[in-house]
Amino acid sequence: MAKITSYQRVIRNLFSLALPMMLAQLIMIGSNFLTMVMLGKLGKEVLAASALIFSIRTALLISFSAIFFALSILIGHAYGEKEYLRIGNFTKYGWLLAGIIVIPVMIIFWKIDLILNLLGQPARLTKIVHKFFIINIWSVFPFMFAICNQQLCYGTGKQKIDFIANIIGVVALLVSSYALIFGNWGIPKLGVEGLAYALNLQAWVYFLYTSLIISFDHFFKQFKLFSFYFHQKWNDFVKILQIGCPIAIQIGGEMLSIFVYTAMIGWLGTNSLAAYQVISQYYVLIMVPLFALAQAGSVLVGLAKGENNETKIKMIGNTVIFVTLIVTLIIAYFFITYPQILASAYIDIKNPIYEETLHYIILLFVICAFLQIFDALRNILTGLLRGLFDAKFPMLVGLAVIWLIGIPGAYILAFPLHLGVIGVVIGSTVGMVFGMIILFYRWERMTKNYFKLKGFKR
């Protein structure tokens, strides 16, 4: 009975932390989903170009901001220990890093056409993508600083601020997208460029709202966020890099792989790319909220680590893995059973022009039904291990299974074996299976030998 009560407490703590994070991510990704539906109404070529736009933009922004994910772990630990000056320190160093990181990202946005030309992407698609990024370059600054603000809220239990900011930002995005993409309410029709302006507005709205709350809310004053005093000077900066760099390298490698997969599919033609884009939007729609669950698990494991509570660590891990398995099995059912209904949100499934695209979409949904199970469990296990400050091993495994198994396998299946876009996704799935198995073994080993392993003592 006591064990059941303990599990109930763990579940309650997990969802009180994860639910606002998941809802915020769902709202954000859901808004991207709706904007993609809007772009889909502009034609197959625009839909294909949007596959490049969203994969590149997501890969760049998430890869370069991933280092800040260490902030919520470190701030959460400091908050539990009531070391409030260190919370301010971690946040200020996060802002400092953000100011540095925006520079290379903006340069890449500016010169994205050169990269696409080197990768042999069609000139007509490259032109559309380049126009988008030239405008969207002004979202980089607010985005990076907003991630720092978000992680501060996560680490101090103020997820509701992030949730409200996301709602306000999404409303701004959807209203402005509808007006600018289609030229409604007397506004000129801008198409893809209109979406770029709308995403700029969303980023600035989120950043300004969270900054105002952090500046004037009494709760945040105890952290001395805007003083020039740095507690323990550079020690905390080093801690951010020690935990954040492996996370950034792993996520960066994974995001870059998405771009590589998309580039491969781009070589296969517009139908394959359009089908992959439809699947990608649903895939991101489900994986990002699950990533929030992984981050919540990471924070809770970090707190339990600080308490040297081995039993609690195992219970948190078991709970997060079980919840993830249930959710992904439900998703797999819908992917396999209702692919045409899901595809109809993007294309006219009765129109003969989309016949080949629809054929690919149906097959890809079946494969992705299994892919998302293994990928979700892999991400969850990665988050749990990070909570134990084991960030390097998941990084190495993540990079290895993608770049040494997934991408080579995808290329071989797609081109020499002539499986096309189906082969690309099968190759990716094989890599995820290997990654999940290795990390599960690592997690079991860590939790069984928690107090014996060097580096896992408080």
C-alpha positions as CSV (number, residue, x, y, z in Angstrom):
1,M,0.0,0.0,0.0
2,A,2.9,2.4,0.9
3,K,4.5,1.6,-2.5
4,I,1.3,2.4,-4.3
5,T,0.9,5.7,-2.4
6,S,4.5,6.5,-3.4
7,Y,3.8,5.9,-7.0
8,Q,0.7,8.0,-6.8
9,R,2.8,10.8,-5.4
10,V,5.4,10.4,-8.2
11,I,2.7,10.5,-10.9
12,R,1.2,13.6,-9.3
13,N,4.5,15.4,-9.1
14,L,5.4,14.3,-12.7
15,F,2.2,15.6,-14.2
16,S,2.1,18.8,-12.2
17,L,5.5,19.6,-13.7
18,A,5.0,18.1,-17.1
19,L,1.4,18.9,-18.0
20,P,1.9,22.7,-18.3
21,M,5.1,22.1,-20.3
22,M,3.3,19.6,-22.6
23,L,0.3,21.8,-23.1
24,A,2.6,24.7,-23.9
25,Q,4.5,22.6,-26.4
26,L,1.3,21.2,-27.9
27,I,-0.1,24.7,-28.4
28,M,3.1,25.9,-30.0
29,I,3.5,22.9,-32.3
30,G,-0.3,22.8,-33.0
31,S,0.0,26.4,-34.2
32,N,2.8,25.4,-36.6
33,F,0.6,22.5,-37.7
34,L,-2.2,25.0,-38.6
35,T,0.1,27.4,-40.4
36,M,1.3,24.4,-42.4
37,V,-2.3,23.6,-43.3
38,M,-2.6,27.2,-44.5
39,L,0.5,26.9,-46.7
40,G,-0.8,23.6,-48.0
41,K,-3.6,25.5,-49.6
42,L,-1.1,27.4,-51.8
43,G,-0.1,24.4,-53.8
44,K,2.1,21.3,-53.9
45,E,5.3,23.3,-54.6
46,V,4.8,25.6,-51.6
47,L,4.1,22.5,-49.4
48,A,7.3,20.9,-50.6
49,A,9.3,24.2,-49.9
50,S,7.7,24.3,-46.5
51,A,9.2,20.9,-45.7
52,L,12.7,22.5,-46.2
53,I,11.7,25.6,-44.2
54,F,10.4,23.9,-41.2
55,S,13.1,21.2,-41.0
56,I,15.9,23.8,-41.4
57,R,14.4,26.3,-39.0
58,T,13.6,23.7,-36.4
59,A,17.1,22.1,-36.7
60,L,18.9,25.4,-36.4
61,L,16.9,27.0,-33.5
62,I,16.6,23.8,-31.4
63,S,20.3,22.8,-32.0
64,F,21.7,26.2,-31.0
65,S,19.3,26.7,-28.1
66,A,19.6,23.1,-26.7
67,I,22.5,24.2,-24.4
68,F,20.0,26.2,-22.4
69,F,18.1,23.0,-21.5
70,A,20.7,22.5,-18.8
71,L,19.4,25.6,-17.1
72,S,16.2,24.0,-15.8
73,I,18.1,21.1,-14.3
74,L,20.6,23.3,-12.6
75,I,18.1,26.0,-11.5
76,G,15.7,23.3,-10.2
77,H,18.5,21.8,-8.1
78,A,19.5,25.2,-6.8
79,Y,15.9,26.1,-6.0
80,G,15.5,22.9,-4.0
81,E,18.7,23.8,-2.0
82,K,17.4,27.4,-1.6
83,E,20.5,28.8,-3.3
84,Y,18.7,31.7,-4.8
85,L,21.7,33.7,-5.9
86,R,22.9,30.8,-7.9
87,I,19.6,30.8,-9.7
88,G,20.2,34.4,-10.7
89,N,23.7,33.4,-11.7
90,F,22.6,30.6,-14.0
91,T,20.1,32.8,-15.6
92,K,22.4,35.6,-16.3
93,Y,25.0,33.3,-17.8
94,G,22.2,31.9,-19.9
95,W,21.4,35.3,-21.2
96,L,25.1,35.9,-21.9
97,L,25.3,32.7,-24.0
98,A,22.2,33.7,-25.8
99,G,23.7,37.0,-26.9
100,I,26.7,35.1,-28.3
101,I,24.7,32.3,-30.0
102,V,22.3,34.6,-32.0
103,I,25.2,35.8,-34.2
104,P,26.1,32.6,-36.0
105,V,22.4,31.6,-36.3
106,M,21.5,34.9,-38.0
107,I,24.4,34.5,-40.4
108,I,23.2,31.0,-41.4
109,F,19.6,32.3,-41.9
110,W,21.0,35.1,-44.1
111,K,23.1,32.7,-46.3
112,I,20.7,29.7,-46.3
113,D,20.5,29.8,-50.1
114,L,24.2,29.0,-50.5
115,I,23.7,25.9,-48.3
116,L,20.7,24.7,-50.3
117,N,22.5,25.2,-53.6
118,L,25.5,23.1,-52.3
119,L,23.1,20.3,-51.4
120,G,21.6,20.3,-54.9
121,Q,18.1,21.4,-53.9
122,P,15.8,22.6,-56.8
123,A,16.3,26.2,-57.6
124,R,12.6,27.1,-57.5
125,L,12.3,25.7,-53.9
126,T,15.5,27.3,-52.8
127,K,14.2,30.7,-53.9
128,I,11.1,30.3,-51.8
129,V,13.0,29.1,-48.8
130,H,15.6,31.9,-49.0
131,K,12.9,34.7,-49.1
132,F,11.4,33.2,-45.9
133,F,14.7,33.1,-44.0
134,I,15.7,36.6,-44.9
135,I,12.6,37.9,-43.2
136,N,12.5,35.4,-40.3
137,I,16.1,36.3,-39.3
138,W,14.6,38.8,-36.9
139,S,13.0,36.1,-34.8
140,V,16.4,34.6,-33.7
141,F,17.2,37.2,-31.0
142,P,13.9,37.0,-29.1
143,F,13.8,33.2,-29.5
144,M,17.1,32.5,-27.8
145,F,16.4,34.8,-24.9
146,A,12.9,33.4,-24.6
147,I,14.3,29.9,-24.1
148,C,16.4,31.1,-21.2
149,N,13.3,32.7,-19.6
150,Q,11.4,29.5,-20.2
151,Q,14.0,27.3,-18.5
152,L,14.0,29.7,-15.5
153,C,10.3,29.2,-15.2
154,Y,10.6,25.4,-15.5
155,G,13.3,25.2,-12.9
156,T,11.4,27.4,-10.3
157,G,8.0,25.7,-10.8
158,K,6.5,28.6,-12.7
159,Q,5.4,26.7,-15.8
160,K,2.2,28.6,-16.0
161,I,4.0,31.7,-17.1
162,D,5.4,29.8,-20.1
163,F,1.9,28.4,-20.8
164,I,0.3,31.8,-20.8
165,A,3.1,33.3,-22.9
166,N,2.6,30.5,-25.4
167,I,-1.1,31.1,-25.7
168,I,-0.6,34.8,-26.3
169,G,2.1,34.1,-28.8
170,V,0.1,31.5,-30.7
171,V,-2.9,33.8,-31.0
172,A,-0.7,36.5,-32.5
173,L,0.8,33.9,-34.8
174,L,-2.5,32.4,-36.1
175,V,-4.2,35.7,-36.6
176,S,-1.3,37.4,-38.4
177,S,-0.6,34.2,-40.5
178,Y,-4.2,34.1,-41.7
179,A,-4.1,37.8,-42.6
180,L,-0.6,37.8,-44.2
181,I,-0.5,34.4,-46.0
182,F,-3.9,34.8,-47.7
183,G,-4.2,38.7,-47.8
184,N,-7.2,39.0,-45.6
185,W,-8.7,42.2,-44.0
186,G,-7.2,44.4,-46.6
187,I,-3.6,43.2,-46.0
188,P,-1.5,42.3,-49.1
189,K,-1.2,38.5,-49.8
190,L,2.3,37.5,-49.0
191,G,2.2,33.7,-49.0
192,V,5.2,32.0,-47.4
193,E,6.8,35.4,-46.6
194,G,3.7,36.3,-44.6
195,L,4.3,33.3,-42.4
196,A,7.9,34.6,-41.8
197,Y,6.5,37.9,-40.5
198,A,4.0,36.1,-38.3
199,L,6.6,33.9,-36.7
200,N,8.7,37.0,-36.0
201,L,5.7,38.5,-34.2
202,Q,5.2,35.3,-32.2
203,A,8.8,35.2,-31.0
204,W,8.8,38.9,-29.9
205,V,5.4,38.6,-28.1
206,Y,6.6,35.6,-26.1
207,F,10.0,37.2,-25.2
208,L,8.5,40.5,-24.2
209,Y,5.8,38.9,-22.1
210,T,8.1,36.6,-20.1
211,S,10.7,39.4,-19.7
212,L,8.1,41.7,-18.2
213,I,6.9,39.1,-15.8
214,I,10.5,38.2,-14.7
215,S,11.3,41.9,-14.3
216,F,8.3,42.9,-12.2
217,D,7.0,39.8,-10.4
218,H,8.0,39.8,-6.8
219,F,8.8,36.1,-6.8
220,F,11.8,36.6,-9.2
221,K,13.3,39.5,-7.3
222,Q,14.9,37.2,-4.7
223,F,17.2,35.8,-7.5
224,K,18.7,39.3,-8.3
225,L,18.5,38.6,-12.0
226,F,19.3,42.2,-13.0
227,S,22.2,42.9,-10.6
228,F,25.8,42.8,-12.0
229,Y,26.9,40.6,-9.1
230,F,27.8,37.0,-10.1
231,H,27.7,34.5,-7.2
232,Q,30.7,32.1,-7.3
233,K,31.7,33.9,-10.6
234,W,32.5,31.5,-13.4
235,N,31.9,28.2,-11.6
236,D,28.2,28.1,-12.6
237,F,29.0,29.1,-16.2
238,V,31.3,26.0,-16.4
239,K,28.5,23.8,-15.0
240,I,26.1,25.1,-17.7
241,L,28.7,24.1,-20.3
242,Q,29.4,20.7,-18.7
243,I,25.8,19.7,-18.8
244,G,24.5,21.8,-21.7
245,C,27.2,21.1,-24.3
246,P,26.6,17.3,-24.5
247,I,22.9,18.0,-24.7
248,A,23.4,20.6,-27.5
249,I,25.8,18.4,-29.4
250,Q,23.4,15.5,-29.3
251,I,20.3,17.5,-30.2
252,G,22.3,19.4,-32.8
253,G,23.4,16.2,-34.4
254,E,19.8,14.9,-34.4
255,M,18.4,18.1,-35.8
256,L,21.0,18.2,-38.5
257,S,20.0,14.6,-39.3
258,I,16.5,15.7,-39.9
259,F,17.8,18.2,-42.5
260,V,19.9,15.5,-44.1
261,Y,16.9,13.1,-44.3
262,T,14.8,15.9,-45.8
263,A,17.6,16.7,-48.3
264,M,17.7,13.0,-49.4
265,I,14.0,13.0,-49.9
266,G,14.3,16.2,-51.8
267,W,16.4,14.3,-54.4
268,L,13.5,11.8,-54.8
269,G,11.1,14.4,-56.1
270,T,8.2,16.7,-55.1
271,N,5.7,13.9,-54.3
272,S,8.1,12.2,-51.9
273,L,9.0,15.5,-50.2
274,A,5.3,16.5,-49.9
275,A,4.4,13.2,-48.3
276,Y,7.3,13.3,-45.9
277,Q,6.3,16.9,-44.9
278,V,2.8,15.7,-44.0
279,I,4.2,12.9,-41.8
280,S,6.8,15.2,-40.3
281,Q,4.2,17.6,-39.1
282,Y,2.3,14.9,-37.2
283,Y,5.5,13.4,-36.0
284,V,6.7,16.7,-34.5
285,L,3.2,17.3,-33.1
286,I,3.5,14.1,-30.9
287,M,7.3,14.1,-30.2
288,V,7.7,17.6,-28.8
289,P,5.1,17.2,-26.0
290,L,6.8,13.9,-25.2
291,F,10.1,15.7,-25.1
292,A,8.5,18.0,-22.4
293,L,7.7,14.8,-20.5
294,A,11.4,13.7,-20.8
295,Q,12.5,17.1,-19.5
296,A,10.1,16.9,-16.6
297,G,11.5,13.4,-15.8
298,S,15.0,14.8,-16.0
299,V,14.2,17.6,-13.5
300,L,12.5,15.2,-11.0
301,V,15.4,12.6,-11.2
302,G,17.8,15.5,-10.6
303,L,16.0,16.5,-7.5
304,A,15.9,12.9,-6.3
305,K,19.6,12.6,-7.0
306,G,20.2,15.6,-4.7
307,E,18.3,13.7,-2.0
308,N,20.3,10.5,-2.6
309,N,16.9,8.7,-2.9
310,E,17.6,5.6,-5.0
311,T,14.0,4.3,-4.7
312,K,12.5,7.5,-5.8
313,I,14.8,7.6,-8.9
314,K,13.7,4.2,-10.0
315,M,10.0,5.0,-9.4
316,I,10.2,8.2,-11.5
317,G,11.9,6.3,-14.3
318,N,9.4,3.4,-14.3
319,T,6.5,5.9,-14.3
320,V,7.8,8.0,-17.1
321,I,8.6,5.0,-19.3
322,F,5.2,3.4,-18.6
323,V,3.3,6.6,-19.5
324,T,5.3,7.1,-22.6
325,L,4.7,3.5,-23.8
326,I,0.9,3.8,-23.3
327,V,0.7,7.2,-25.1
328,T,2.8,6.0,-28.1
329,L,0.8,2.8,-28.5
330,I,-2.4,4.9,-28.7
331,I,-0.7,7.1,-31.3
332,A,0.4,4.0,-33.3
333,Y,-3.2,2.8,-33.4
334,F,-4.4,6.1,-35.0
335,F,-1.4,6.2,-37.5
336,I,-2.2,2.7,-38.7
337,T,-6.0,2.9,-38.7
338,Y,-6.7,6.5,-40.0
339,P,-3.9,7.6,-42.4
340,Q,-6.2,9.0,-45.0
341,I,-8.2,11.1,-42.5
342,L,-4.9,12.4,-41.1
343,A,-3.6,13.2,-44.6
344,S,-6.8,15.0,-45.6
345,A,-5.8,17.9,-43.3
346,Y,-3.1,18.8,-45.8
347,I,-4.2,17.5,-49.2
348,D,-7.3,16.8,-51.1
349,I,-7.2,13.0,-51.0
350,K,-9.9,12.7,-53.7
351,N,-7.9,14.8,-56.2
352,P,-6.0,12.5,-58.7
353,I,-3.1,14.9,-58.6
354,Y,-2.3,13.7,-55.1
355,E,-2.7,10.0,-55.8
356,E,1.1,9.2,-55.6
357,T,1.6,11.5,-52.6
358,L,-1.3,9.8,-50.7
359,H,0.2,6.4,-51.5
360,Y,3.5,7.4,-49.9
361,I,1.7,9.0,-46.9
362,I,-0.3,5.8,-46.1
363,L,2.9,3.7,-46.1
364,L,4.9,6.2,-44.1
365,F,2.2,6.4,-41.4
366,V,2.5,2.6,-40.9
367,I,6.3,2.7,-40.5
368,C,6.2,5.8,-38.3
369,A,3.7,4.1,-36.0
370,F,6.6,1.9,-34.9
371,L,9.3,4.6,-35.3
372,Q,7.6,7.0,-32.8
373,I,7.5,4.3,-30.1
374,F,11.2,3.6,-30.2
375,D,12.2,7.2,-30.7
376,A,10.0,8.4,-27.8
377,L,11.4,5.8,-25.4
378,R,14.9,6.7,-26.5
379,N,14.3,10.4,-25.7
380,I,12.7,9.6,-22.4
381,L,15.6,7.4,-21.4
382,T,18.0,10.2,-22.5
383,G,16.2,12.7,-20.2
384,L,16.3,10.3,-17.2
385,L,20.0,9.8,-17.6
386,R,20.6,13.5,-17.9
387,G,18.8,13.9,-14.5
388,L,21.7,11.7,-13.1
389,F,24.1,14.2,-14.8
390,D,24.9,11.4,-17.3
391,A,24.8,13.5,-20.5
392,K,27.9,12.3,-22.4
393,F,26.8,8.7,-22.9
394,P,23.4,9.5,-24.3
395,M,25.0,12.0,-26.6
396,L,27.5,9.5,-28.0
397,V,24.7,6.8,-28.4
398,G,22.4,9.3,-30.1
399,L,25.0,10.5,-32.6
400,A,26.2,6.9,-33.3
401,V,22.8,5.4,-34.0
402,I,21.8,8.3,-36.3
403,W,25.0,9.0,-38.2
404,L,26.5,5.5,-38.3
405,I,23.3,3.4,-38.6
406,G,20.3,5.5,-39.5
407,I,21.6,7.8,-42.2
408,P,23.8,5.3,-44.0
409,G,21.0,2.7,-43.8
410,A,18.5,5.3,-45.1
411,Y,20.7,6.1,-48.1
412,I,21.3,2.5,-49.0
413,L,17.6,1.6,-48.8
414,A,16.5,4.7,-50.6
415,F,18.9,4.7,-53.5
416,P,20.9,1.5,-54.2
417,L,17.9,-0.6,-53.2
418,H,15.4,1.8,-54.8
419,L,13.0,1.9,-51.9
420,G,12.8,5.7,-52.1
421,V,11.2,7.7,-49.3
422,I,10.0,4.4,-47.6
423,G,13.7,3.3,-47.3
424,V,14.7,6.6,-45.7
425,V,12.2,6.2,-42.9
426,I,12.9,2.5,-42.4
427,G,16.6,3.3,-42.1
428,S,15.8,5.9,-39.4
429,T,13.7,3.4,-37.6
430,V,16.5,0.8,-37.4
431,G,18.7,3.4,-35.8
432,M,16.1,4.4,-33.2
433,V,15.6,0.7,-32.2
434,F,19.3,0.3,-31.5
435,G,19.5,3.6,-29.6
436,M,16.5,2.7,-27.4
437,I,17.9,-0.8,-26.5
438,I,21.4,0.6,-25.5
439,L,20.0,3.5,-23.4
440,F,17.5,1.2,-21.6
441,Y,20.4,-1.1,-20.7
442,R,22.4,2.0,-19.5
443,W,19.4,3.2,-17.3
444,E,19.0,-0.2,-15.7
445,R,22.7,-0.4,-15.0
446,M,22.8,3.1,-13.5
447,T,19.8,2.6,-11.2
448,K,21.0,-0.8,-10.0
449,N,24.4,0.6,-9.1
450,Y,23.4,4.1,-8.2
451,F,25.5,4.6,-5.0
452,K,28.4,2.5,-6.3
453,L,29.2,4.5,-9.5
454,K,31.6,7.3,-9.2
455,G,30.2,10.6,-10.2
456,F,26.7,9.9,-8.9
457,K,27.2,10.8,-5.4
458,R,25.8,14.0,-4.1
